[in-house]
Amino acid sequence: MTLQEWMKHKKLTDAALAAQVDGLSRSQVSRIRRRVSIPSPQTARKLAEVTGIPAEAFVFAERAA
């Protein structure tokens, strides 16, 4: 499951997820969700804790063109 799919399933906005992940801004969530940005390993671990999506999925996901 991608972050986009997870957020849609949970009906969360970028801002709502950012509020749950310490140190992450709405714009950072947006870039990660759209696969424009690769999160740091620390951020990937924080996202994994909140979403249940493995941290590796954030770091090694295919990037948007």
KOLLUM-362724 format. One record per residue: residue number from 1; residue in three letters; z, y negated, x negated of N, C-alpha, C, O, CB in turn. Coordinates in pm, 1 decimal. Glycine has a CB too. Example, Ala and Ser with C-alpha at 12.3 -4.5 7.8 and 13.67 -1.06 7.14 Angstrom:
SITE   zanu   vexlum        n.Z        n.Y        n.X       ca.Z       ca.Y       ca.X        c.Z        c.Y        c.X        o.Z        o.Y        o.X       cb.Z       cb.Y       cb.X
SITE      1      ala      780.0      569.0    -1319.0      780.0      450.0    -1230.0      780.0      330.0    -1320.0      846.5      331.9    -1423.6      904.6      447.3    -1130.8
SITE      2      ser      708.0      225.0    -1285.0      714.0      106.0    -1367.0      787.0       -3.0    -1290.0      803.9     -113.8    -1340.9      572.5       59.8    -1408.4
This chain:
SITE   zanu   vexlum        n.Z        n.Y        n.X       ca.Z       ca.Y       ca.X        c.Z        c.Y        c.X        o.Z        o.Y        o.X       cb.Z       cb.Y       cb.X
SITE      1      met        0.0      117.1      -84.5        0.0        0.0        0.0        0.0     -124.5      -89.8       72.7     -131.2     -188.9      122.6        0.8       96.5
SITE      2      thr      -81.9     -221.2      -53.3      -86.2     -346.0     -129.6       19.5     -443.0      -77.4       75.5     -423.5       30.4     -226.8     -410.3     -121.9
SITE      3      leu       45.5     -546.2     -154.4      140.3     -648.3     -110.1       89.9     -713.1       18.4      168.3     -738.2      109.8      161.6     -755.2     -220.2
SITE      4      gln      -38.4     -740.0       26.0      -97.2     -800.3      146.0      -70.1     -713.2      268.6      -28.5     -763.4      373.0     -249.3     -820.7      127.5
SITE      5      glu      -93.8     -582.7      255.5      -70.8     -490.6      366.8       77.1     -484.8      403.5      112.1     -484.7      521.6     -121.8     -350.3      331.5
SITE      6      trp      162.9     -480.2      303.5      306.7     -473.9      327.7      354.1     -598.7      402.2      429.9     -589.8      498.8      383.0     -458.6      194.9
SITE      7      met      308.3     -714.7      355.7      348.6     -840.6      420.1      297.4     -848.3      563.9      368.2     -895.9      652.6      296.7     -961.0      339.6
SITE      8      lys      176.0     -802.0      586.8      120.9     -801.9      722.9      203.5     -710.4      811.9      236.5     -746.2      925.0      -27.4     -757.2      722.6
SITE      9      his      237.1     -591.6      760.7      318.0     -496.0      836.5      455.5     -553.8      871.0      506.2     -535.1      981.6      334.5     -366.0      757.1
SITE     10      lys      514.2     -623.7      775.2      647.2     -682.6      795.7      641.8     -819.4      863.5      745.3     -876.4      898.1      718.8     -695.3      662.9
SITE     11      lys      518.7     -872.3      882.4      498.1    -1004.3      943.6      568.9    -1113.7      865.0      635.0    -1200.7      921.6      547.5    -1004.3     1088.4
SITE     12      leu      553.4    -1107.1      732.1      614.9    -1205.8      643.5      510.2    -1303.0      590.4      396.6    -1264.9      562.0      686.8    -1136.2      526.8
SITE     13      thr      549.9    -1426.9      577.9      465.9    -1527.3      513.4      496.4    -1528.9      364.2      593.7    -1468.9      318.6      488.4    -1667.9      576.0
SITE     14      asp      411.9    -1598.2      289.3      436.8    -1612.8      146.2      573.0    -1678.8      122.7      648.6    -1637.5       34.9      324.3    -1695.6       79.5
SITE     15      ala      602.8    -1780.6      201.3      729.7    -1852.3      185.9      849.0    -1761.9      216.6      950.7    -1767.0      147.5      732.6    -1975.3      277.1
SITE     16      ala      836.2    -1679.4      320.3      946.9    -1590.1      357.3      973.5    -1486.6      248.1     1089.1    -1456.9      217.7      916.2    -1519.1      490.2
SITE     17      leu      867.7    -1431.8      189.3      887.8    -1335.9       80.2      944.6    -1405.6      -42.7     1033.1    -1352.0     -109.4      755.5    -1265.5       44.8
SITE     18      ala      894.4    -1524.1      -72.7      945.9    -1599.1     -188.1     1095.6    -1624.7     -173.7     1169.0    -1622.0     -272.5      870.7    -1732.9     -203.7
SITE     19      ala     1140.7    -1649.1      -52.1     1283.8    -1673.0      -28.6     1367.6    -1548.6      -56.7     1486.7    -1559.0      -85.8     1306.6    -1718.9      115.3
SITE     20      gln     1305.2    -1430.4      -47.9     1377.0    -1305.5      -71.7     1375.6    -1263.0     -217.9     1455.2    -1178.7     -259.4     1318.0    -1196.1       12.8
SITE     21      val     1284.8    -1321.5     -296.1     1269.9    -1282.3     -436.6     1314.7    -1398.7     -524.0     1247.3    -1501.4     -531.1     1122.0    -1241.4     -469.2
SITE     22      asp     1427.0    -1382.2     -589.5     1485.7    -1487.3     -671.7     1387.1    -1535.6     -778.4     1331.9    -1456.1     -854.5     1614.5    -1437.0     -737.7
SITE     23      gly     1366.1    -1667.8     -782.4     1284.2    -1727.2     -886.8     1134.9    -1725.4     -860.0     1056.6    -1760.3     -948.4     1310.1    -1658.4    -1013.1
SITE     24      leu     1093.1    -1685.6     -739.8      950.9    -1677.5     -708.8      916.5    -1784.3     -605.0      985.6    -1798.1     -504.1      912.8    -1535.4     -657.1
SITE     25      ser      809.7    -1859.4     -630.4      768.6    -1964.7     -537.7      667.3    -1912.0     -437.5      609.2    -1805.1     -456.4      710.0    -2083.7     -614.1
SITE     26      arg      647.0    -1987.8     -331.3      548.5    -1951.8     -230.2      409.7    -1939.4     -291.0      335.3    -1846.8     -258.8      547.6    -2054.7     -117.8
SITE     27      ser      375.0    -2032.4     -378.6      241.5    -2028.4     -439.0      225.4    -1907.9     -532.0      116.4    -1851.4     -540.8      214.6    -2157.9     -516.3
SITE     28      gln      331.9    -1868.0     -601.2      324.5    -1748.2     -685.9      302.6    -1624.1     -600.9      221.7    -1538.1     -635.7      452.8    -1732.7     -770.2
SITE     29      val      374.6    -1614.4     -489.1      356.5    -1500.6     -398.7      212.0    -1497.6     -349.7      149.8    -1391.5     -346.0      455.3    -1508.6     -278.3
SITE     30      ser      159.5    -1612.1     -312.6       21.2    -1619.3     -265.1      -76.5    -1568.1     -369.9     -166.4    -1490.3     -338.0      -14.3    -1762.6     -226.8
SITE     31      arg      -59.9    -1610.8     -494.3     -151.1    -1567.4     -600.8     -138.3    -1418.0     -628.6     -238.3    -1351.1     -654.6     -124.1    -1646.4     -729.0
SITE     32      ile      -17.0    -1365.5     -623.4        3.7    -1221.8     -645.7      -53.5    -1143.2     -527.8     -120.2    -1041.6     -547.5      155.2    -1189.4     -664.7
SITE     33      arg      -28.1    -1189.3     -407.0      -77.6    -1121.6     -286.4     -230.0    -1114.6     -284.9     -287.1    -1012.3     -247.0      -27.6    -1193.6     -160.7
SITE     34      arg     -295.3    -1221.8     -325.6     -442.2    -1226.4     -327.5     -500.2    -1162.5     -453.1     -621.9    -1159.2     -471.5     -490.1    -1370.5     -316.9
SITE     35      arg     -412.7    -1111.9     -538.9     -450.5    -1045.3     -664.3     -526.9    -1138.0     -758.7     -617.7    -1096.2     -830.5     -535.2     -922.3     -634.4
SITE     36      val     -487.4    -1263.9     -756.1     -544.9    -1363.1     -847.1     -461.1    -1370.3     -974.4     -511.5    -1402.8    -1081.9     -553.1    -1502.6     -779.2
SITE     37      ser     -332.7    -1339.4     -960.3     -238.3    -1350.6    -1070.7     -168.7    -1217.2    -1093.9     -140.1    -1143.0    -1000.0     -134.9    -1461.2    -1042.8
SITE     38      ile     -142.1    -1188.4    -1220.4      -65.1    -1069.4    -1257.4       79.7    -1113.5    -1279.7      104.8    -1200.4    -1363.1     -124.5     -999.3    -1386.6
SITE     39      pro      174.2    -1056.1    -1207.6      313.6    -1095.6    -1228.4      367.7    -1042.3    -1360.6      318.2     -943.2    -1414.3      400.4    -1046.0    -1113.1
SITE     40      ser      468.7    -1109.1    -1411.1      536.6    -1059.8    -1530.5      605.4     -928.0    -1494.0      627.1     -900.2    -1376.0      640.0    -1165.4    -1585.8
SITE     41      pro      639.6     -847.5    -1593.7      711.6     -722.6    -1562.8      841.5     -747.2    -1485.7      876.8     -668.9    -1397.5      742.8     -647.4    -1691.8
SITE     42      gln      911.9     -854.3    -1518.2     1037.3     -885.3    -1447.7     1010.4     -918.2    -1300.9     1081.9     -871.5    -1212.2     1110.1    -1003.5    -1515.9
SITE     43      thr      907.6     -998.2    -1276.1      872.8    -1033.7    -1138.4      824.4     -911.5    -1062.7      857.6     -894.2     -945.4      765.4    -1143.4    -1136.0
SITE     44      ala      746.6     -826.7    -1127.8      699.1     -703.5    -1063.8      817.3     -616.0    -1023.1      815.6     -555.9     -915.7      604.9     -625.6    -1158.6
SITE     45      arg      919.4     -608.4    -1107.5     1039.0     -529.5    -1073.3     1112.3     -590.2     -954.4     1158.7     -517.6     -866.6     1134.2     -520.1    -1194.2
SITE     46      lys     1123.2     -723.8     -950.8     1188.8     -790.1     -837.3     1112.3     -763.7     -708.1     1172.5     -735.0     -604.6     1200.0     -942.0     -862.2
SITE     47      leu      979.2     -773.5     -714.1      897.8     -745.7     -595.4      913.3     -600.5     -552.4      919.2     -571.2     -432.9      749.6     -777.4     -622.7
SITE     48      ala      919.8     -510.8     -647.6      936.6     -368.8     -616.2     1069.0     -343.5     -544.6     1075.2     -263.3     -451.5      929.0     -284.6     -744.0
SITE     49      glu     1173.4     -411.1     -587.7     1304.5     -394.1     -524.1     1301.0     -436.1     -377.6     1362.1     -371.1     -292.8     1411.0     -474.9     -599.0
SITE     50      val     1230.0     -544.2     -347.8     1224.3     -597.2     -212.1     1126.6     -518.9     -124.6     1154.9     -492.2       -7.8     1184.9     -744.0     -215.1
SITE     51      thr     1011.5     -482.3     -181.3      904.2     -423.1     -100.8      901.4     -270.9     -100.5      850.6     -209.9       -6.5      773.5     -472.9     -149.2
SITE     52      gly      955.3     -209.6     -204.8      944.1      -64.6     -218.4      811.0      -22.3     -279.2      786.5       96.8     -298.0      961.5        1.3      -83.6
SITE     53      ile      725.0     -119.2     -310.1      597.7      -91.4     -377.0      628.0      -79.9     -525.8      695.3     -167.3     -580.6      489.3     -204.0     -347.9
SITE     54      pro      580.9       24.4     -593.0      610.8       39.6     -736.0      565.8      -82.7     -817.9      459.6     -139.6     -792.8      542.9      166.1     -790.4
SITE     55      ala      647.2     -121.4     -914.6      616.5     -237.0     -999.3      480.8     -221.7    -1067.3      408.7     -319.6    -1086.4      725.8     -256.1    -1104.9
SITE     56      glu      447.0      -99.4    -1103.2      319.0      -74.5    -1169.7      200.8     -115.3    -1083.3       96.5     -155.1    -1135.2      306.9       71.9    -1206.6
SITE     57      ala      216.5     -105.8     -951.8      108.4     -142.0     -860.5       76.1     -290.8     -869.6      -38.4     -330.8     -848.9      145.5     -105.1     -716.9
SITE     58      phe      176.4     -372.8     -900.5      152.9     -517.0     -914.2       87.2     -548.9    -1047.8       -0.6     -634.7    -1056.1      284.7     -594.7     -900.5
SITE     59      val      130.3     -479.7    -1151.1       81.5     -509.4    -1286.6      -57.7     -453.0    -1308.4     -140.2     -517.2    -1373.4      177.5     -453.2    -1391.9
SITE     60      phe      -85.8     -334.5    -1255.7     -212.0     -267.3    -1282.6     -312.0     -272.1    -1166.0     -413.2     -202.0    -1168.9     -184.8     -125.2    -1318.3
SITE     61      ala     -285.1     -352.6    -1065.3     -376.6     -363.0     -950.4     -508.5     -426.8     -994.4     -512.5     -509.1    -1085.9     -311.8     -446.1     -835.4
SITE     62      glu     -615.0     -386.9     -927.3     -744.2     -451.5     -953.1     -734.2     -596.9     -913.6     -674.5     -630.8     -811.4     -859.8     -381.3     -876.0
SITE     63      arg     -792.2     -681.5     -994.0     -789.2     -825.3     -968.6     -906.4     -866.4     -881.8    -1012.8     -804.5     -885.3     -790.9     -903.6    -1100.0
SITE     64      ala     -885.9     -970.9     -804.2     -993.8    -1027.9     -723.4    -1097.4    -1090.3     -815.0    -1063.8    -1141.4     -921.9     -939.2    -1132.9     -623.3
SITE     65      ala    -1219.1    -1086.6     -775.1    -1327.2    -1141.8     -856.7    -1337.1    -1292.4     -842.6    -1423.1    -1354.7     -904.8    -1459.4    -1078.2     -819.0
